[in-house]
Amino acid sequence: MTCEHLKDAAEPAPQTPYGQGCPACERDGHTDWVHLRLCLTCGLVACCDSSPRRHMSGHHADTGHPVMRSFEPGEDWRWCFDDHLLG
């Protein structure tokens, strides 16, 4: 099963600056992020829901951008926040 958001999601280049971790965590002096995610609407790189600050979920709540994908090496799965579907 898929949804229109997953079907239509583009693959933007990550926003800069991007180091080795979650830019929002790094900016605030945190190093305890777990995994990274990429917003497929705007290219924001942020930490996952297993991370203490859950920046990608916060980004979705703030912007309504519906789809993110894993930004981990070797992973290419996507998640639609609006429809709660993995793609």
Beta strands, then each sheet from edge to edge (+ up, - down):
strand 1: 36-39
strand 2: 45-47
strand 3: 67-70
strand 4: 78-80
strand 5: 85-86
sheet 1: 2+ 1- 3+ 4- 5+
end
